[in-house]
Amino acid sequence: MLTPLLRASGRRLWLCGVALVFLASMGRLHAEDGYALWMRYVPLEATLAEGYRTQLGAVAAPDQTPTQHAAREELSRGLAGLLGSAPQLHTDAAAGQGLILGTPQSSALVAPYRRDLESLGAEGYLLRQTQVGGRNVLLIAAREDIGVLYGVFHLLRLLQTGAPLAGLEVRESPRLTLRLLNHWDNLDRYVERGYAGSSLWDWQTLPDWRDPRYTDYARANASLGINGTVLNNVNANALSLTRPYLQKAAALAQVFRPYGIRVYLSARFSAPIELGGLKTADPLDPAVQRWWRDKANEIYALIPDFGGFLVKANSEGQPGPQDYGRSHADGANLLGDALAAHGGVVMWRAFVYAHDVSEDRTRQAYSEFSGLDGAFRPNVIVQVKNGPLDFQPREPLHPLFGAMPHTPLMMELQITKEYLGFATHLVYLGPLYEEVLRTDTHARGAGSTVARVIDGSLEGHTLTGIAGVANTGTDRNWSGSHFDQANWYAFGRLAWNPHQSARDIAADWAAMTFSADPAVVQPIVEMMMASREAAVDYMTPLGLHHLMARGHHYGPGPWVAGGPRADWTSVYYHRADRNGIGFDRTARGSNAVAQYAPALAEAYGDLEQVPEPLLLWFHHVPWDHRMHSGRSLWDELVGRYSRGVRQVQAMQASWDGLQGRVDAPRHQQVAAFLRIQHNEAQWWRDASVAYFQSLSGRPLPAGEAAPPQPLAYYQSLQFPFAPGDGQ
């Protein structure tokens, strides 16, 4: 049972522990549906559990605040499930307690560690095996209650993965201030680019009915250290800022607050017109400024810890300051000034492109924002996508990272897989996140990684952050598929510390989600770590991008042309013809390479130095260009498409080998989804090869099978009701 049913005291606690153990065992005997995420807390192997039980059988933990209570409940829930019995919980120190929770203010046993805790910040925590009163104890200590809760989740993760507790010494603090999920959820519960059912937020029944699932959502995020959630779509409806909806948001904030999660809202820039009856939303108009100040006051009266606004402006038809001849800084500062007295922040998105189609859309964000460096208020942070286009399977880093030293930048990643096969394709995004975080911008010489840009260490910023476009929905397993849970998990872990290893994170997730047995963890991790590159190969190899079908982005569409905008077509980006393929972004072409630091610009702009995975992003290359493999570009391209299909087949074989080691319901669904992925990877390969061969006129490489259908067949396929795009 995930939500609290009984208070942790006396006989009630014992009954709760028995119930949890029973339910955990029933989960093993019957169906596991994925609802528990990585917090399954199933019984550990007997010998391991007994060793832990000796240390953790009695606990001293305060219970005076909602967050303290949440920490006690989570600890009791976790230990009851993992160890077979709930611990004895005490609110004060008593002899025999092996685990002590608290802050210097809440526990006399923790008070002596006050100095040790100072450097950990408001959200950090200490896990330490030490001696108190001559006996060995395990300490979970922090400056604030939320740090203790984070420490409880860390301890439970160690138990779930079978880590030893002897000599334990863990000091953890988040590297980033803002660690947020962005929900692209509409007020009618439709989720834009959502593949897991409807929105979690039932606006119709809020604020009176607070679904227990809201608490479980908060628990899942707190287990990762995620500390904020933007409730509504960046394509915002102004109604989100009306009092009835603010009261609904306040109810959610009340549920989330004990778990350290602040509520944020996407703000529609034209709200003063639509809600306030003004004739303008000009950020320099005094009446507009007054309207936003009044709105901020109203919000904070309802939600005292409101986090702030996320804004998409002057992009894809959204209103913004440029409608009045003003800059992005003017618009962001308008809202920053309104929130400043309350401690709120403005996250201003740099995902922009103009009504007029430029020669190269990837250049526009840099062109519009780099000249505004230093012009933003201290409580404004510019939110930049990981790459310069739009969440493609692979992109180079966004050139704004490292280009605005006087402006805090936060990274925006996509957890939902808009361009990566939706929920049915197993694509672990940890390697994608890690790839961009570790990329060196060279902004201040070697070692100026993107991670150092966003964590503030490169330029000394204290306002730092990262955001992930959420993949959650009302599906029982939260994310539409069991493996897509790993992307939520990986985002949260990397948001806490962007310098972590995607492989290590995958190993933890696999152990917590399926089994800690190395015979299960190892093949699952290998599948996960290979999956992103497989998707790149069967979708957009060698730096190709935006080859998906129009609008819904489901399936291949390299032939897409025409329509209202050239930069919504595939041919705009791949530029394939009889002579070659790729977008020339060198000095001979759009010169997008000039937006990077000189060391990167030189490498990206040189056909001999550019990394092959980005070759066709930066260069238009003849079909007979000789690749590192010794093959021609054409042969290499076809080979990459086929390699991606083979990798999916290898994933299928690995998963088949886990039958009997993974519970049957989840094993069956993953196996079915892998069959879908294999069929669609083959479709991608065949359709793409058929199309590009029609342009290149080259024969297929030896050993490569011809597409089973003519190109016209693939072009004729239509999917008007693909999820995630329109209603």
Secondary structure, 3 states (H helix, E strand, C coil): CCCCCCCCCHHHHHHHHHHHHHHHHHHHHCCCCCCCCCCCCCCCCHHHHHHHHHHHCEEECCCCCHHHHHHHHHHHHHHHHHHCCCCEEECCCCCCCCEEEECCCCCCCCHHHHHHHHCCCCCCEEEEEEEECCEEEEEEECCCHHHHHHHHHHHHHHHHCCCCCCCCEEEECCCCCEEEEECCECCCCCECCCCCCCCCCCCCCCCCCCCHHHHHHHHHHHCCCCCEEECCCCCCCHHHHCHHHHHHHHHHHHHHHHHCCEEEEECCCCHHHHCCCCCCCCCCCHHHHHHHHHHHHHHHHHCCCCCEEEECCCCCCCCCHHHHCCCHHHHHHHHHHHHHCCCCEEEEECCCCCCCCCCCHHHHHHHHHHHHCCCCCCCEEEEEECCCCCCCCCCCCCCCCCCCCCCCEEEEEECCCCCCCCCCCCCCCHHHHHHHHHCECCCCCCCCEHHHHHCCCCCCCCCCEEEEECCCCCCCCCCCCCCCHHHHHHHHHHHHCCCCCHHHHHHHHHHHHCCCCHHHHHHHHHHHHHHHHHHHHHHCHHHCCCCECCCCCCCECCCCCCCCCHHHCCHHHHCCCCCEECCCCCCCCCCHHHHCCHHHHHHHHCCCCCCHHHHHHHCCEECCCECCCCCEHHHHHHHHHHHHHHHHHHHHHHHHCCECCECHHHHHHHHHHHHHHHHHHHHHHHHHHHHHHHHHCCCCCCCCCCCCCCHHHHHHCCCCCCCCCCC
